[in-house]
Amino acid sequence: MNELQNESVQAGIDDDEISLLDLLQTVAENLRLLILGPLLVGLTALGVSFLVTPTFTAKTSFLPPQQQNSMAASMLNSLGALGGLAGAAAGIKNPADQYVAFMKSVTLQDALIDRFELMARYEAEYRTSARVALEGNSRIASGKDGIITVEVDDTDPQLAADMANAYVTQLETLMSRLAVTEAQQRRQFFESQLETTKQKLTEAEIALSQTGVSSDVLKSAPATAIAGVAELQAQVTAQEVRLGAMRGYLAETAPEFKQALTALASLRAQLAKQSQGARPSAPSADGSSGGARDDYIARYREFKYQETLFELFARQFEMAKLDESREGATIQVIDPATAPELKSKPKKALIAVLATLATGFLLLLWVFVRQALKNAAQDNESAQKLAGIRAALRRAFGMA
């Protein structure tokens, strides 16, 4: 039994040796083809590469506007009722990626297409096709250091440099009408709130002047008490706005949210207590009716409420403007694009090497397959199988 196993193993080894020798024999018989064929194709590819129009790549790099610690951060902490308003309008996680997205936007691409007449240059029938061609010839990326690089390919080196620089100038134009930085978003938010509150303050002032009640009415409810109620009411409103903003990025079980909710309940309790204490219950001594006095007090309270809100929003608006002017929205260009002197494509040596290697592999595969078919044709069983395969292929292509 052991002798039979040893013989079978030895036979297998002999078969492997014969197969390896057959492969080497096949390579040796076709050595001229395997050497001259790839060399010929590589030289042909090298010659064709000289006929291809060279492409030039222009590159520019710049540093986008940086987020800075705002001067209003301490003010937001001191004004707890308004502290969360700016936070809802800010919070950019990765500014560099955001600016890259801006540069790939349709608005900016269309501006470049119109400026350089790229539809005619790219022979694009539709604007969508021109955008695709522009995106294929442009590469925009941001590094870990926050620097953004823009590379543009074109057959005209000067045009490639102009387009790379135009990406930066068009980004500045786009940023001039967008609130991108934290300070810009806060400034825009408080500007809209200030405008709304200003209008309501004017309406409250007009309504107060139309009551026709003399200032003696306030003897029964001092103006200081009414002003205090109005200020508390403004803080309650601001805290409610803050809670509404926090719901967008915090769960109701979050400690910060619960703390803000507790602060709102405390403000409401103080407001209810002071409102009850400031509400008059009897006619004044000079004969003025309680209804007139109540109407005057209600309008005065509304006036003070809007006045307090206006002061809060105006203070934050001024801080946001100072922060915006300090950080600015300017782009700092590190390396402006210049017309490249050397072409970037085609890479003739690389093309020739790849063509040679690919041709050599394909020829080697074809030589082995041809030899295998030749060997199979000498065996009756394999010849019948090959004939069946040929017949099936002819039937499949309708050649039978």
C-alpha positions as CSV (number, residue, x, y, z in Angstrom):
1,M,0.0,0.0,0.0
2,N,2.8,2.4,0.9
3,E,4.6,1.6,-2.4
4,L,1.4,2.5,-4.4
5,Q,1.1,5.9,-2.5
6,N,4.7,6.7,-3.1
7,E,4.3,6.0,-6.8
8,S,1.2,8.2,-7.1
9,V,3.0,11.1,-5.4
10,Q,6.0,10.7,-7.6
11,A,3.7,10.7,-10.6
12,G,2.1,13.9,-9.5
13,I,5.5,15.5,-9.1
14,D,6.5,14.4,-12.5
15,D,3.3,15.9,-14.0
16,D,4.1,19.2,-12.4
17,E,7.7,19.2,-13.7
18,I,6.4,18.4,-17.2
19,S,3.8,21.2,-16.9
20,L,6.5,23.7,-15.9
21,L,8.8,22.6,-18.7
22,D,5.9,22.9,-21.1
23,L,5.3,26.5,-20.0
24,L,9.0,27.3,-20.3
25,Q,9.1,25.7,-23.8
26,T,6.0,27.7,-24.9
27,V,7.7,31.0,-23.7
28,A,10.9,30.1,-25.4
29,E,9.2,29.3,-28.7
30,N,7.4,32.7,-28.7
31,L,10.2,34.7,-27.1
32,R,10.6,37.0,-30.1
33,L,6.9,37.8,-30.1
34,L,6.8,38.4,-26.4
35,I,9.8,40.8,-26.6
36,L,9.3,42.6,-29.9
37,G,5.5,42.9,-29.6
38,P,5.5,44.9,-26.3
39,L,8.4,47.0,-27.4
40,L,6.7,47.9,-30.7
41,V,3.5,48.9,-28.9
42,G,5.3,50.9,-26.3
43,L,7.2,52.8,-29.0
44,T,4.0,53.4,-30.9
45,A,2.3,54.7,-27.7
46,L,5.3,57.0,-27.1
47,G,5.0,58.4,-30.6
48,V,1.2,58.9,-30.3
49,S,1.7,60.8,-27.0
50,F,3.7,63.4,-28.9
51,L,0.7,64.1,-31.0
52,V,-1.6,64.7,-28.0
53,T,-2.2,68.4,-27.1
54,P,-0.3,69.1,-23.9
55,T,-2.3,70.0,-20.8
56,F,-1.1,72.5,-18.2
57,T,-2.1,72.6,-14.5
58,A,-2.3,75.9,-12.6
59,K,-2.5,75.8,-8.8
60,T,-3.4,78.3,-6.1
61,S,-3.7,78.0,-2.4
62,F,-5.4,80.2,0.2
63,L,-6.4,80.3,3.8
64,P,-10.1,80.8,4.4
65,P,-11.5,83.1,7.1
66,Q,-10.8,81.7,10.5
67,Q,-13.2,81.4,13.3
68,Q,-12.1,83.5,16.3
69,N,-13.3,83.7,19.9
70,S,-15.9,86.4,19.9
71,M,-15.8,89.6,22.0
72,A,-19.4,88.9,22.8
73,A,-18.8,85.5,24.5
74,S,-18.7,87.1,27.9
75,M,-21.8,89.2,27.1
76,L,-23.7,86.0,26.2
77,N,-22.8,84.5,29.6
78,S,-23.9,87.6,31.5
79,L,-27.2,87.8,29.6
80,G,-28.4,84.3,30.4
81,A,-31.8,84.8,28.8
82,L,-30.1,85.6,25.5
83,G,-27.1,83.4,25.8
84,G,-28.5,80.6,23.6
85,L,-29.7,82.8,20.7
86,A,-26.4,83.3,19.0
87,G,-25.5,79.7,19.6
88,A,-28.4,78.6,17.6
89,A,-27.1,80.7,14.7
90,A,-23.5,79.6,14.9
91,G,-21.5,76.4,15.3
92,I,-19.6,75.7,12.0
93,K,-17.8,72.4,12.6
94,N,-15.4,72.4,9.7
95,P,-15.1,75.8,7.8
96,A,-12.6,74.5,5.3
97,D,-14.9,71.8,4.0
98,Q,-17.7,74.4,3.9
99,Y,-15.7,76.7,1.6
100,V,-14.8,73.7,-0.6
101,A,-18.5,73.0,-1.0
102,F,-19.1,76.7,-1.9
103,M,-16.5,76.5,-4.6
104,K,-18.2,73.4,-6.0
105,S,-21.6,75.0,-6.0
106,V,-23.7,75.6,-9.1
107,T,-23.7,79.3,-8.5
108,L,-19.9,79.6,-8.6
109,Q,-19.5,77.2,-11.5
110,D,-22.0,79.1,-13.6
111,A,-20.2,82.4,-12.9
112,L,-16.9,80.8,-14.2
113,I,-18.7,79.4,-17.2
114,D,-20.1,82.8,-18.1
115,R,-16.9,84.7,-17.4
116,F,-14.6,82.4,-19.5
117,E,-17.2,81.3,-22.1
118,L,-16.6,77.7,-21.2
119,M,-19.6,76.4,-23.1
120,A,-18.0,77.3,-26.4
121,R,-14.5,76.2,-25.2
122,Y,-15.7,72.8,-24.0
123,E,-18.1,72.5,-27.0
124,A,-21.0,71.9,-24.6
125,E,-24.5,72.1,-25.9
126,Y,-26.0,72.4,-22.4
127,R,-24.8,74.2,-19.3
128,T,-24.9,70.9,-17.3
129,S,-22.3,69.4,-19.7
130,A,-20.1,72.5,-19.2
131,R,-20.4,72.1,-15.4
132,V,-19.3,68.4,-15.7
133,A,-16.4,69.4,-17.9
134,L,-15.3,72.2,-15.5
135,E,-15.6,69.9,-12.6
136,G,-13.5,67.3,-14.4
137,N,-10.7,69.8,-15.1
138,S,-10.8,71.3,-11.5
139,R,-9.6,69.8,-8.3
140,I,-10.4,71.5,-5.0
141,A,-9.3,70.1,-1.7
142,S,-8.6,71.1,1.9
143,G,-5.7,69.9,4.0
144,K,-5.4,69.2,7.7
145,D,-3.7,72.5,8.1
146,G,-6.8,74.3,6.9
147,I,-5.3,75.5,3.6
148,I,-7.4,75.0,0.5
149,T,-5.8,74.3,-2.8
150,V,-7.3,74.7,-6.3
151,E,-5.9,73.1,-9.4
152,V,-7.2,73.7,-12.9
153,D,-6.2,71.9,-16.1
154,D,-6.3,73.5,-19.5
155,T,-4.4,73.4,-22.8
156,D,-3.8,77.2,-22.4
157,P,-1.5,77.8,-19.4
158,Q,-2.6,81.4,-18.9
159,L,-6.2,80.5,-19.0
160,A,-5.6,77.7,-16.5
161,A,-4.0,80.3,-14.1
162,D,-6.8,82.8,-14.6
163,M,-9.5,80.2,-13.9
164,A,-7.7,79.0,-10.7
165,N,-7.5,82.6,-9.5
166,A,-11.1,83.2,-10.5
167,Y,-12.3,80.5,-8.2
168,V,-11.0,82.6,-5.3
169,T,-12.4,85.9,-6.5
170,Q,-15.8,84.3,-7.1
171,L,-15.7,82.7,-3.7
172,E,-15.2,86.2,-2.2
173,T,-18.1,87.5,-4.2
174,L,-20.3,84.7,-2.9
175,M,-19.3,85.2,0.7
176,S,-20.1,88.9,0.5
177,R,-23.8,88.0,0.4
178,L,-23.7,85.0,2.7
179,A,-23.5,84.8,6.5
180,V,-20.7,82.3,6.8
181,T,-18.7,83.0,9.9
182,E,-20.0,82.8,13.5
183,A,-19.9,86.6,13.9
184,Q,-21.7,87.1,10.6
185,Q,-24.5,84.7,11.6
186,R,-24.9,86.5,15.0
187,R,-24.9,89.9,13.3
188,Q,-27.5,88.8,10.8
189,F,-29.7,87.2,13.5
190,F,-29.6,90.1,15.9
191,E,-30.1,92.6,13.0
192,S,-33.4,90.9,12.1
193,Q,-34.5,90.7,15.7
194,L,-33.5,94.4,16.3
195,E,-35.5,95.5,13.2
196,T,-38.6,93.6,14.4
197,T,-38.3,94.9,18.0
198,K,-37.8,98.4,16.8
199,Q,-41.1,98.3,14.8
200,K,-42.9,96.9,17.8
201,L,-41.4,99.6,20.1
202,T,-42.6,102.3,17.8
203,E,-46.1,100.9,17.9
204,A,-46.0,100.6,21.7
205,E,-44.8,104.2,22.0
206,I,-47.6,105.4,19.7
207,A,-50.2,103.4,21.6
208,L,-48.9,104.8,25.0
209,S,-49.2,108.4,23.7
210,Q,-52.8,107.8,22.7
211,T,-54.1,106.9,26.1
212,G,-54.6,110.5,27.2
213,V,-54.0,109.6,30.9
214,S,-51.9,112.0,33.0
215,S,-48.8,110.8,34.8
216,D,-50.6,111.2,38.1
217,V,-52.2,107.8,37.4
218,L,-48.9,106.1,38.0
219,K,-49.0,107.2,41.7
220,S,-51.1,104.1,42.4
221,A,-48.6,101.8,40.6
222,P,-45.1,103.2,40.5
223,A,-43.3,103.3,37.2
224,T,-40.3,101.4,38.6
225,A,-42.6,98.4,39.4
226,I,-44.0,98.4,35.9
227,A,-40.5,98.7,34.4
228,G,-39.4,95.8,36.5
229,V,-42.4,93.7,35.2
230,A,-41.6,94.6,31.6
231,E,-38.0,93.7,32.0
232,L,-38.9,90.3,33.5
233,Q,-41.4,89.7,30.7
234,A,-38.7,90.5,28.1
235,Q,-36.3,88.0,29.8
236,V,-39.1,85.3,29.8
237,T,-39.6,85.9,26.1
238,A,-35.9,85.7,25.4
239,Q,-35.6,82.5,27.5
240,E,-38.4,80.9,25.5
241,V,-36.7,81.7,22.3
242,R,-33.5,80.2,23.7
243,L,-35.3,77.0,24.6
244,G,-36.8,76.8,21.1
245,A,-33.3,77.1,19.6
246,M,-31.9,74.4,22.0
247,R,-34.5,71.9,20.9
248,G,-32.8,71.8,17.6
249,Y,-29.6,70.4,18.9
250,L,-30.3,69.1,22.4
251,A,-32.5,66.4,23.8
252,E,-35.0,67.4,26.5
253,T,-33.1,65.1,28.9
254,A,-29.9,67.0,28.5
255,P,-28.6,68.8,31.7
256,E,-28.2,72.1,29.8
257,F,-31.8,71.9,28.5
258,K,-33.2,71.1,32.0
259,Q,-31.2,74.0,33.5
260,A,-32.6,76.4,30.9
261,L,-36.1,75.0,31.6
262,T,-35.7,75.6,35.3
263,A,-34.5,79.1,34.7
264,L,-37.6,79.8,32.5
265,A,-39.9,78.5,35.3
266,S,-38.2,80.7,37.8
267,L,-38.5,83.8,35.6
268,R,-42.2,83.0,35.0
269,A,-42.8,82.7,38.7
270,Q,-41.1,86.1,39.4
271,L,-43.1,87.6,36.6
272,A,-46.4,86.3,38.0
273,K,-45.5,87.6,41.5
274,Q,-44.5,91.1,40.3
275,S,-47.4,91.4,37.9
276,Q,-49.9,90.6,40.7
277,G,-48.2,93.1,43.0
278,A,-48.1,95.9,40.3
279,R,-51.8,95.5,39.3
280,P,-54.0,98.3,40.7
281,S,-57.4,97.4,42.1
282,A,-59.1,100.7,43.0
283,P,-59.8,104.0,41.2
284,S,-57.3,106.8,41.7
285,A,-57.9,109.7,44.2
286,D,-58.2,112.3,41.4
287,G,-61.3,110.5,40.0
288,S,-59.7,108.8,37.0
289,S,-61.4,105.5,36.2
290,G,-59.7,102.2,37.0
291,G,-60.2,101.1,33.4
292,A,-58.3,104.1,32.0
293,R,-55.5,103.6,34.5
294,D,-55.3,99.9,33.7
295,D,-55.1,100.7,30.0
296,Y,-52.3,103.2,30.5
297,I,-50.4,100.8,32.7
298,A,-50.8,97.9,30.3
299,R,-49.5,100.1,27.4
300,Y,-46.7,101.5,29.5
301,R,-45.7,97.9,30.5
302,E,-45.7,96.9,26.8
303,F,-43.6,99.9,26.0
304,K,-41.0,99.1,28.6
305,Y,-41.1,95.4,27.5
306,Q,-40.2,96.3,23.9
307,E,-37.7,98.9,25.1
308,T,-35.9,96.3,27.2
309,L,-35.8,93.8,24.3
310,F,-34.6,96.5,22.0
311,E,-31.7,97.4,24.3
312,L,-30.7,93.7,24.7
313,F,-30.8,93.1,21.0
314,A,-29.0,96.4,20.2
315,R,-26.2,95.5,22.6
316,Q,-25.7,92.1,21.0
317,F,-25.9,93.5,17.5
318,E,-23.1,96.0,18.3
319,M,-21.0,93.2,19.7
320,A,-21.6,91.0,16.6
321,K,-20.6,93.9,14.4
322,L,-17.3,94.4,16.3
323,D,-16.5,90.7,16.1
324,E,-17.3,90.7,12.4
325,S,-15.0,93.6,11.7
326,R,-12.3,92.1,13.8
327,E,-12.3,88.6,12.2
328,G,-13.3,89.9,8.8
329,A,-14.4,87.7,5.9
330,T,-11.2,88.1,3.8
331,I,-9.5,85.3,2.1
332,Q,-5.7,85.2,2.5
333,V,-4.1,84.0,-0.7
334,I,-0.9,82.1,0.0
335,D,0.2,81.2,-3.6
336,P,-1.6,82.9,-6.4
337,A,-1.8,80.8,-9.6
338,T,0.7,81.7,-12.4
339,A,0.9,80.3,-15.9
340,P,2.7,77.0,-15.6
341,E,5.9,76.6,-17.7
342,L,5.8,72.7,-17.8
343,K,3.0,70.6,-19.0
344,S,1.3,68.1,-16.6
345,K,-0.1,65.8,-19.2
346,P,0.4,63.6,-21.1
347,K,3.2,61.8,-19.2
348,K,5.0,60.2,-22.2
349,A,7.3,57.9,-20.3
350,L,4.5,56.6,-18.1
351,I,2.3,55.9,-21.1
352,A,5.0,54.0,-22.9
353,V,5.8,51.9,-19.9
354,L,2.2,51.0,-19.1
355,A,1.5,50.2,-22.8
356,T,4.6,47.9,-22.9
357,L,3.7,46.0,-19.7
358,A,0.0,45.7,-20.7
359,T,0.9,44.4,-24.2
360,G,3.4,41.9,-22.7
361,F,0.9,40.5,-20.3
362,L,-1.8,40.2,-23.0
363,L,0.6,38.5,-25.4
364,L,1.8,36.1,-22.8
365,L,-1.8,35.2,-21.9
366,W,-2.7,34.7,-25.6
367,V,0.4,32.5,-26.1
368,F,-0.6,30.2,-23.2
369,V,-4.2,30.0,-24.3
370,R,-3.2,29.2,-27.9
371,Q,-0.9,26.4,-26.7
372,A,-3.5,25.0,-24.5
373,L,-6.0,24.8,-27.4
374,K,-3.4,23.2,-29.6
375,N,-2.7,20.5,-27.0
376,A,-6.4,20.0,-26.4
377,A,-7.0,19.4,-30.2
378,Q,-4.6,16.5,-30.1
379,D,-6.8,14.7,-27.5
380,N,-10.0,13.1,-29.0
381,E,-12.1,13.9,-25.9
382,S,-10.9,17.5,-25.7
383,A,-11.3,17.9,-29.5
384,Q,-15.0,16.9,-29.2
385,K,-15.6,19.3,-26.4
386,L,-14.0,22.1,-28.4
387,A,-16.1,21.3,-31.4
388,G,-19.2,21.4,-29.2
389,I,-18.2,24.8,-27.8
390,R,-17.7,26.2,-31.3
391,A,-21.1,24.9,-32.4
392,A,-22.8,26.5,-29.4
393,L,-21.2,29.8,-30.1
394,R,-22.2,29.8,-33.7
395,R,-25.8,29.0,-32.7
396,A,-25.8,31.8,-30.1
397,F,-24.7,34.4,-32.7
398,G,-27.0,33.0,-35.4
399,M,-24.2,31.7,-37.6
400,A,-25.3,28.1,-37.5
